[in-house]
Structures are given as C-alpha cells and as structure tokens.
Amino acid sequence: MVSIMLEILLYMGLLLLYVGILTGIYFLVMLIVDDVGERKHPYYKERRE
C-alpha cells in the first residue's frame, strides 16, 4: 500500500519537473524572440506600448 503511494508521488514529481522544464524553455525562447524582434524593428517597442 505504501509503495503504491510512493510510486504515485514519484510519478507526479517527475511530471511536475517535466512541465516545469518545458515551461522554462518556453519562456526562455519567448524572451529571446522578443529581444531579437526589438533589435530588428525599432518601431516594434513603440507600437507595443
């Protein structure tokens, strides 16, 4: 009974870790794309405000 609970917790932890890594990569890519977009187009920053 206890081993089943531990397995469930382990899988949930791995799932959360996986989601966290994916979210981190996504935000990192979005920041890089945003930075490149601002550098390529000077009017991009003005239009966004």
PQR file of N, CA, C, O and H, with PARSE charges and radii, in Angstrom:
ATOM      1  N   MET A   1       0.842  -1.210   0.000 -0.4000 1.5000
ATOM      2  CA  MET A   1       0.000   0.000   0.000 -0.0000 2.0000
ATOM      3  C   MET A   1       0.881   1.265   0.000  0.5500 1.7000
ATOM      4  O   MET A   1       0.653   2.198  -0.769 -0.5500 1.4000
ATOM      5  N   VAL A   2       1.882   1.265   0.876 -0.4000 1.5000
ATOM      6  CA  VAL A   2       2.760   2.439   0.976 -0.0000 2.0000
ATOM      7  C   VAL A   2       3.578   2.609  -0.307  0.5500 1.7000
ATOM      8  O   VAL A   2       3.797   3.731  -0.765 -0.5500 1.4000
ATOM      9  H   VAL A   2       2.067   0.507   1.501  0.4000 1.0000
ATOM     10  N   SER A   3       4.024   1.496  -0.878 -0.4000 1.5000
ATOM     11  CA  SER A   3       4.845   1.553  -2.095 -0.0000 2.0000
ATOM     12  C   SER A   3       4.056   2.145  -3.269  0.5500 1.7000
ATOM     13  O   SER A   3       4.617   2.851  -4.106 -0.5500 1.4000
ATOM     14  H   SER A   3       3.846   0.585  -0.506  0.4000 1.0000
ATOM     15  N   ILE A   4       2.756   1.853  -3.323 -0.4000 1.5000
ATOM     16  CA  ILE A   4       1.909   2.405  -4.385 -0.0000 2.0000
ATOM     17  C   ILE A   4       1.830   3.933  -4.239  0.5500 1.7000
ATOM     18  O   ILE A   4       1.919   4.663  -5.225 -0.5500 1.4000
ATOM     19  H   ILE A   4       2.300   1.279  -2.643  0.4000 1.0000
ATOM     20  N   MET A   5       1.663   4.400  -3.003 -0.4000 1.5000
ATOM     21  CA  MET A   5       1.598   5.839  -2.737 -0.0000 2.0000
ATOM     22  C   MET A   5       2.903   6.517  -3.134  0.5500 1.7000
ATOM     23  O   MET A   5       2.899   7.592  -3.732 -0.5500 1.4000
ATOM     24  H   MET A   5       1.590   3.807  -2.201  0.4000 1.0000
ATOM     25  N   LEU A   6       4.021   5.877  -2.795 -0.4000 1.5000
ATOM     26  CA  LEU A   6       5.332   6.434  -3.131 -0.0000 2.0000
ATOM     27  C   LEU A   6       5.524   6.495  -4.643  0.5500 1.7000
ATOM     28  O   LEU A   6       6.076   7.464  -5.163 -0.5500 1.4000
ATOM     29  H   LEU A   6       4.025   5.004  -2.309  0.4000 1.0000
ATOM     30  N   GLU A   7       5.069   5.468  -5.340 -0.4000 1.5000
ATOM     31  CA  GLU A   7       5.176   5.449  -6.805 -0.0000 2.0000
ATOM     32  C   GLU A   7       4.363   6.580  -7.423  0.5500 1.7000
ATOM     33  O   GLU A   7       4.823   7.253  -8.345 -0.5500 1.4000
ATOM     34  H   GLU A   7       4.620   4.681  -4.917  0.4000 1.0000
ATOM     35  N   ILE A   8       3.138   6.786  -6.904 -0.4000 1.5000
ATOM     36  CA  ILE A   8       2.276   7.863  -7.401 -0.0000 2.0000
ATOM     37  C   ILE A   8       2.949   9.222  -7.172  0.5500 1.7000
ATOM     38  O   ILE A   8       2.964  10.071  -8.064 -0.5500 1.4000
ATOM     39  H   ILE A   8       2.764   6.240  -6.155  0.4000 1.0000
ATOM     40  N   LEU A   9       3.506   9.419  -5.971 -0.4000 1.5000
ATOM     41  CA  LEU A   9       4.194  10.673  -5.654 -0.0000 2.0000
ATOM     42  C   LEU A   9       5.397  10.873  -6.568  0.5500 1.7000
ATOM     43  O   LEU A   9       5.653  11.984  -7.032 -0.5500 1.4000
ATOM     44  H   LEU A   9       3.494   8.730  -5.247  0.4000 1.0000
ATOM     45  N   LEU A  10       6.130   9.800  -6.824 -0.4000 1.5000
ATOM     46  CA  LEU A  10       7.310   9.869  -7.687 -0.0000 2.0000
ATOM     47  C   LEU A  10       6.918  10.279  -9.102  0.5500 1.7000
ATOM     48  O   LEU A  10       7.540  11.160  -9.695 -0.5500 1.4000
ATOM     49  H   LEU A  10       5.922   8.898  -6.448  0.4000 1.0000
ATOM     50  N   TYR A  11       5.881   9.633  -9.643 -0.4000 1.5000
ATOM     51  CA  TYR A  11       5.425   9.960 -10.997 -0.0000 2.0000
ATOM     52  C   TYR A  11       4.899  11.391 -11.080  0.5500 1.7000
ATOM     53  O   TYR A  11       5.132  12.086 -12.069 -0.5500 1.4000
ATOM     54  H   TYR A  11       5.375   8.916  -9.161  0.4000 1.0000
ATOM     55  N   MET A  12       4.187  11.827 -10.039 -0.4000 1.5000
ATOM     56  CA  MET A  12       3.674  13.202 -10.011 -0.0000 2.0000
ATOM     57  C   MET A  12       4.825  14.198  -9.967  0.5500 1.7000
ATOM     58  O   MET A  12       4.792  15.230 -10.636 -0.5500 1.4000
ATOM     59  H   MET A  12       3.997  11.262  -9.236  0.4000 1.0000
ATOM     60  N   GLY A  13       5.847  13.878  -9.172 -0.4000 1.5000
ATOM     61  CA  GLY A  13       7.029  14.736  -9.077 -0.0000 2.0000
ATOM     62  C   GLY A  13       7.748  14.845 -10.410  0.5500 1.7000
ATOM     63  O   GLY A  13       8.150  15.935 -10.817 -0.5500 1.4000
ATOM     64  H   GLY A  13       5.874  13.039  -8.628  0.4000 1.0000
ATOM     65  N   LEU A  14       7.911  13.714 -11.091 -0.4000 1.5000
ATOM     66  CA  LEU A  14       8.569  13.710 -12.400 -0.0000 2.0000
ATOM     67  C   LEU A  14       7.753  14.504 -13.415  0.5500 1.7000
ATOM     68  O   LEU A  14       8.310  15.231 -14.237 -0.5500 1.4000
ATOM     69  H   LEU A  14       7.584  12.829 -10.760  0.4000 1.0000
ATOM     70  N   LEU A  15       6.430  14.361 -13.353 -0.4000 1.5000
ATOM     71  CA  LEU A  15       5.539  15.083 -14.261 -0.0000 2.0000
ATOM     72  C   LEU A  15       5.660  16.592 -14.039  0.5500 1.7000
ATOM     73  O   LEU A  15       5.752  17.363 -14.994 -0.5500 1.4000
ATOM     74  H   LEU A  15       5.978  13.771 -12.685  0.4000 1.0000
ATOM     75  N   LEU A  16       5.658  17.005 -12.753 -0.4000 1.5000
ATOM     76  CA  LEU A  16       5.797  18.425 -12.429 -0.0000 2.0000
ATOM     77  C   LEU A  16       7.143  18.957 -12.898  0.5500 1.7000
ATOM     78  O   LEU A  16       7.228  20.067 -13.422 -0.5500 1.4000
ATOM     79  H   LEU A  16       5.583  16.378 -11.977  0.4000 1.0000
ATOM     80  N   LEU A  17       8.198  18.161 -12.709 -0.4000 1.5000
ATOM     81  CA  LEU A  17       9.541  18.549 -13.137 -0.0000 2.0000
ATOM     82  C   LEU A  17       9.575  18.742 -14.650  0.5500 1.7000
ATOM     83  O   LEU A  17      10.129  19.721 -15.150 -0.5500 1.4000
ATOM     84  H   LEU A  17       8.129  17.258 -12.284  0.4000 1.0000
ATOM     85  N   TYR A  18       8.975  17.793 -15.375 -0.4000 1.5000
ATOM     86  CA  TYR A  18       8.923  17.837 -16.836 -0.0000 2.0000
ATOM     87  C   TYR A  18       8.180  19.082 -17.316  0.5500 1.7000
ATOM     88  O   TYR A  18       8.641  19.783 -18.217 -0.5500 1.4000
ATOM     89  H   TYR A  18       8.525  16.998 -14.970  0.4000 1.0000
ATOM     90  N   VAL A  19       7.023  19.349 -16.703 -0.4000 1.5000
ATOM     91  CA  VAL A  19       6.223  20.529 -17.055 -0.0000 2.0000
ATOM     92  C   VAL A  19       7.003  21.808 -16.741  0.5500 1.7000
ATOM     93  O   VAL A  19       6.985  22.762 -17.520 -0.5500 1.4000
ATOM     94  H   VAL A  19       6.649  18.779 -15.971  0.4000 1.0000
ATOM     95  N   GLY A  20       7.685  21.819 -15.598 -0.4000 1.5000
ATOM     96  CA  GLY A  20       8.483  22.982 -15.207 -0.0000 2.0000
ATOM     97  C   GLY A  20       9.594  23.272 -16.193  0.5500 1.7000
ATOM     98  O   GLY A  20       9.828  24.427 -16.549 -0.5500 1.4000
ATOM     99  H   GLY A  20       7.699  21.044 -14.966  0.4000 1.0000
ATOM    100  N   ILE A  21      10.285  22.221 -16.639 -0.4000 1.5000
ATOM    101  CA  ILE A  21      11.374  22.381 -17.608 -0.0000 2.0000
ATOM    102  C   ILE A  21      10.819  22.909 -18.933  0.5500 1.7000
ATOM    103  O   ILE A  21      11.387  23.824 -19.530 -0.5500 1.4000
ATOM    104  H   ILE A  21      10.095  21.283 -16.349  0.4000 1.0000
ATOM    105  N   LEU A  22       9.708  22.325 -19.388 -0.4000 1.5000
ATOM    106  CA  LEU A  22       9.093  22.767 -20.648 -0.0000 2.0000
ATOM    107  C   LEU A  22       8.674  24.233 -20.562  0.5500 1.7000
ATOM    108  O   LEU A  22       8.892  25.003 -21.497 -0.5500 1.4000
ATOM    109  H   LEU A  22       9.247  21.582 -18.904  0.4000 1.0000
ATOM    110  N   THR A  23       8.070  24.615 -19.430 -0.4000 1.5000
ATOM    111  CA  THR A  23       7.633  25.995 -19.237 -0.0000 2.0000
ATOM    112  C   THR A  23       8.833  26.940 -19.236  0.5500 1.7000
ATOM    113  O   THR A  23       8.787  28.018 -19.829 -0.5500 1.4000
ATOM    114  H   THR A  23       7.894  23.989 -18.670  0.4000 1.0000
ATOM    115  N   GLY A  24       9.911  26.522 -18.559 -0.4000 1.5000
ATOM    116  CA  GLY A  24      11.131  27.327 -18.511 -0.0000 2.0000
ATOM    117  C   GLY A  24      11.717  27.543 -19.892  0.5500 1.7000
ATOM    118  O   GLY A  24      12.099  28.662 -20.234 -0.5500 1.4000
ATOM    119  H   GLY A  24       9.949  25.647 -18.078  0.4000 1.0000
ATOM    120  N   ILE A  25      11.794  26.490 -20.689 -0.4000 1.5000
ATOM    121  CA  ILE A  25      12.319  26.580 -22.054 -0.0000 2.0000
ATOM    122  C   ILE A  25      11.433  27.503 -22.890  0.5500 1.7000
ATOM    123  O   ILE A  25      11.931  28.331 -23.652 -0.5500 1.4000
ATOM    124  H   ILE A  25      11.483  25.580 -20.411  0.4000 1.0000
ATOM    125  N   TYR A  26      10.111  27.351 -22.738 -0.4000 1.5000
ATOM    126  CA  TYR A  26       9.152  28.165 -23.495 -0.0000 2.0000
ATOM    127  C   TYR A  26       9.343  29.655 -23.202  0.5500 1.7000
ATOM    128  O   TYR A  26       9.401  30.471 -24.122 -0.5500 1.4000
ATOM    129  H   TYR A  26       9.707  26.678 -22.119  0.4000 1.0000
ATOM    130  N   PHE A  27       9.442  30.007 -21.898 -0.4000 1.5000
ATOM    131  CA  PHE A  27       9.618  31.405 -21.522 -0.0000 2.0000
ATOM    132  C   PHE A  27      10.961  31.944 -22.005  0.5500 1.7000
ATOM    133  O   PHE A  27      11.058  33.098 -22.422 -0.5500 1.4000
ATOM    134  H   PHE A  27       9.395  29.344 -21.151  0.4000 1.0000
ATOM    135  N   LEU A  28      12.005  31.097 -21.949 -0.4000 1.5000
ATOM    136  CA  LEU A  28      13.334  31.490 -22.406 -0.0000 2.0000
ATOM    137  C   LEU A  28      13.300  31.817 -23.898  0.5500 1.7000
ATOM    138  O   LEU A  28      13.846  32.831 -24.333 -0.5500 1.4000
ATOM    139  H   LEU A  28      11.926  30.159 -21.611  0.4000 1.0000
ATOM    140  N   VAL A  29      12.652  30.946 -24.676 -0.4000 1.5000
ATOM    141  CA  VAL A  29      12.530  31.152 -26.125 -0.0000 2.0000
ATOM    142  C   VAL A  29      11.736  32.429 -26.413  0.5500 1.7000
ATOM    143  O   VAL A  29      12.105  33.208 -27.291 -0.5500 1.4000
ATOM    144  H   VAL A  29      12.209  30.123 -24.322  0.4000 1.0000
ATOM    145  N   MET A  30      10.648  32.638 -25.672 -0.4000 1.5000
ATOM    146  CA  MET A  30       9.825  33.829 -25.870 -0.0000 2.0000
ATOM    147  C   MET A  30      10.627  35.101 -25.587  0.5500 1.7000
ATOM    148  O   MET A  30      10.504  36.087 -26.313 -0.5500 1.4000
ATOM    149  H   MET A  30      10.348  32.005 -24.959  0.4000 1.0000
ATOM    150  N   LEU A  31      11.449  35.081 -24.532 -0.4000 1.5000
ATOM    151  CA  LEU A  31      12.282  36.237 -24.191 -0.0000 2.0000
ATOM    152  C   LEU A  31      13.299  36.514 -25.289  0.5500 1.7000
ATOM    153  O   LEU A  31      13.503  37.668 -25.667 -0.5500 1.4000
ATOM    154  H   LEU A  31      11.550  34.280 -23.942  0.4000 1.0000
ATOM    155  N   ILE A  32      13.943  35.463 -25.805 -0.4000 1.5000
ATOM    156  CA  ILE A  32      14.948  35.616 -26.864 -0.0000 2.0000
ATOM    157  C   ILE A  32      14.291  36.166 -28.127  0.5500 1.7000
ATOM    158  O   ILE A  32      14.823  37.079 -28.759 -0.5500 1.4000
ATOM    159  H   ILE A  32      13.778  34.526 -25.497  0.4000 1.0000
ATOM    160  N   VAL A  33      13.135  35.610 -28.495 -0.4000 1.5000
ATOM    161  CA  VAL A  33      12.406  36.060 -29.690 -0.0000 2.0000
ATOM    162  C   VAL A  33      11.998  37.527 -29.535  0.5500 1.7000
ATOM    163  O   VAL A  33      12.099  38.311 -30.478 -0.5500 1.4000
ATOM    164  H   VAL A  33      12.703  34.868 -27.982  0.4000 1.0000
ATOM    165  N   ASP A  34      11.539  37.886 -28.341 -0.4000 1.5000
ATOM    166  CA  ASP A  34      11.123  39.259 -28.059 -0.0000 2.0000
ATOM    167  C   ASP A  34      12.307  40.214 -28.195  0.5500 1.7000
ATOM    168  O   ASP A  34      12.179  41.292 -28.774 -0.5500 1.4000
ATOM    169  H   ASP A  34      11.457  37.249 -27.574  0.4000 1.0000
ATOM    170  N   ASP A  35      13.461  39.810 -27.657 -0.4000 1.5000
ATOM    171  CA  ASP A  35      14.674  40.621 -27.694 -0.0000 2.0000
ATOM    172  C   ASP A  35      15.136  40.830 -29.132  0.5500 1.7000
ATOM    173  O   ASP A  35      15.475  41.947 -29.522 -0.5500 1.4000
ATOM    174  H   ASP A  35      13.565  38.934 -27.187  0.4000 1.0000
ATOM    175  N   VAL A  36      15.150  39.764 -29.914 -0.4000 1.5000
ATOM    176  CA  VAL A  36      15.564  39.833 -31.322 -0.0000 2.0000
ATOM    177  C   VAL A  36      14.589  40.708 -32.109  0.5500 1.7000
ATOM    178  O   VAL A  36      15.000  41.507 -32.950 -0.5500 1.4000
ATOM    179  H   VAL A  36      14.875  38.856 -29.597  0.4000 1.0000
ATOM    180  N   GLY A  37      13.303  40.550 -31.829 -0.4000 1.5000
ATOM    181  CA  GLY A  37      12.282  41.352 -32.510 -0.0000 2.0000
ATOM    182  C   GLY A  37      12.468  42.837 -32.247  0.5500 1.7000
ATOM    183  O   GLY A  37      12.306  43.651 -33.156 -0.5500 1.4000
ATOM    184  H   GLY A  37      12.969  39.902 -31.145  0.4000 1.0000
ATOM    185  N   GLU A  38      12.805  43.199 -31.016 -0.4000 1.5000
ATOM    186  CA  GLU A  38      13.020  44.604 -30.667 -0.0000 2.0000
ATOM    187  C   GLU A  38      14.250  45.161 -31.371  0.5500 1.7000
ATOM    188  O   GLU A  38      14.259  46.315 -31.801 -0.5500 1.4000
ATOM    189  H   GLU A  38      12.937  42.538 -30.277  0.4000 1.0000
ATOM    190  N   ARG A  39      15.284  44.341 -31.486 -0.4000 1.5000
ATOM    191  CA  ARG A  39      16.515  44.806 -32.115 -0.0000 2.0000
ATOM    192  C   ARG A  39      16.349  44.975 -33.631  0.5500 1.7000
ATOM    193  O   ARG A  39      16.919  45.886 -34.230 -0.5500 1.4000
ATOM    194  H   ARG A  39      15.277  43.404 -31.137  0.4000 1.0000
ATOM    195  N   LYS A  40      15.566  44.090 -34.236 -0.4000 1.5000
ATOM    196  CA  LYS A  40      15.368  44.159 -35.691 -0.0000 2.0000
ATOM    197  C   LYS A  40      14.458  45.322 -36.079  0.5500 1.7000
ATOM    198  O   LYS A  40      14.691  45.986 -37.089 -0.5500 1.4000
ATOM    199  H   LYS A  40      15.102  43.349 -33.749  0.4000 1.0000
ATOM    200  N   HIS A  41      13.428  45.564 -35.281 -0.4000 1.5000
ATOM    201  CA  HIS A  41      12.454  46.604 -35.612 -0.0000 2.0000
ATOM    202  C   HIS A  41      12.413  47.658 -34.506  0.5500 1.7000
ATOM    203  O   HIS A  41      11.882  47.392 -33.428 -0.5500 1.4000
ATOM    204  H   HIS A  41      13.239  45.024 -34.460  0.4000 1.0000
ATOM    205  N   PRO A  42      12.962  48.846 -34.750 -0.5600 1.5000
ATOM    206  CA  PRO A  42      12.949  49.902 -33.719  0.2800 2.0000
ATOM    207  C   PRO A  42      11.531  50.356 -33.367  0.5500 1.7000
ATOM    208  O   PRO A  42      11.268  50.750 -32.231 -0.5500 1.4000
ATOM    209  N   TYR A  43      10.621  50.302 -34.341 -0.4000 1.5000
ATOM    210  CA  TYR A  43       9.241  50.752 -34.105 -0.0000 2.0000
ATOM    211  C   TYR A  43       8.420  49.717 -33.339  0.5500 1.7000
ATOM    212  O   TYR A  43       7.319  50.007 -32.871 -0.5500 1.4000
ATOM    213  H   TYR A  43      10.835  49.982 -35.264  0.4000 1.0000
ATOM    214  N   TYR A  44       8.972  48.497 -33.214 -0.4000 1.5000
ATOM    215  CA  TYR A  44       8.263  47.412 -32.526 -0.0000 2.0000
ATOM    216  C   TYR A  44       7.999  47.769 -31.065  0.5500 1.7000
ATOM    217  O   TYR A  44       6.923  47.488 -30.537 -0.5500 1.4000
ATOM    218  H   TYR A  44       9.866  48.261 -33.594  0.4000 1.0000
ATOM    219  N   LYS A  45       8.984  48.388 -30.415 -0.4000 1.5000
ATOM    220  CA  LYS A  45       8.858  48.754 -29.000 -0.0000 2.0000
ATOM    221  C   LYS A  45       7.809  49.852 -28.817  0.5500 1.7000
ATOM    222  O   LYS A  45       7.016  49.810 -27.876 -0.5500 1.4000
ATOM    223  H   LYS A  45       9.858  48.617 -30.844  0.4000 1.0000
ATOM    224  N   GLU A  46       7.809  50.842 -29.729 -0.4000 1.5000
ATOM    225  CA  GLU A  46       6.860  51.955 -29.632 -0.0000 2.0000
ATOM    226  C   GLU A  46       5.426  51.468 -29.828  0.5500 1.7000
ATOM    227  O   GLU A  46       4.511  51.901 -29.127 -0.5500 1.4000
ATOM    228  H   GLU A  46       8.454  50.876 -30.494  0.4000 1.0000
ATOM    229  N   ARG A  47       5.244  50.573 -30.778 -0.4000 1.5000
ATOM    230  CA  ARG A  47       3.906  50.077 -31.096 -0.0000 2.0000
ATOM    231  C   ARG A  47       3.324  49.266 -29.947  0.5500 1.7000
ATOM    232  O   ARG A  47       2.110  49.248 -29.745 -0.5500 1.4000
ATOM    233  H   ARG A  47       5.987  50.221 -31.348  0.4000 1.0000
ATOM    234  N   ARG A  48       4.193  48.595 -29.193 -0.4000 1.5000
ATOM    235  CA  ARG A  48       3.728  47.722 -28.115 -0.0000 2.0000
ATOM    236  C   ARG A  48       3.244  48.519 -26.904  0.5500 1.7000
ATOM    237  O   ARG A  48       2.375  48.053 -26.167 -0.5500 1.4000
ATOM    238  H   ARG A  48       5.180  48.610 -29.356  0.4000 1.0000
ATOM    239  N   GLU A  49       3.792  49.705 -26.694 -0.4000 1.5000
ATOM    240  CA  GLU A  49       3.421  50.494 -25.512 -0.0000 2.0000
ATOM    241  C   GLU A  49       2.018  51.080 -25.622  0.5500 1.7000
ATOM    242  O   GLU A  49       1.563  51.767 -24.708 -0.5500 1.4000
ATOM    243  H   GLU A  49       4.497  50.083 -27.293  0.4000 1.0000
TER
END
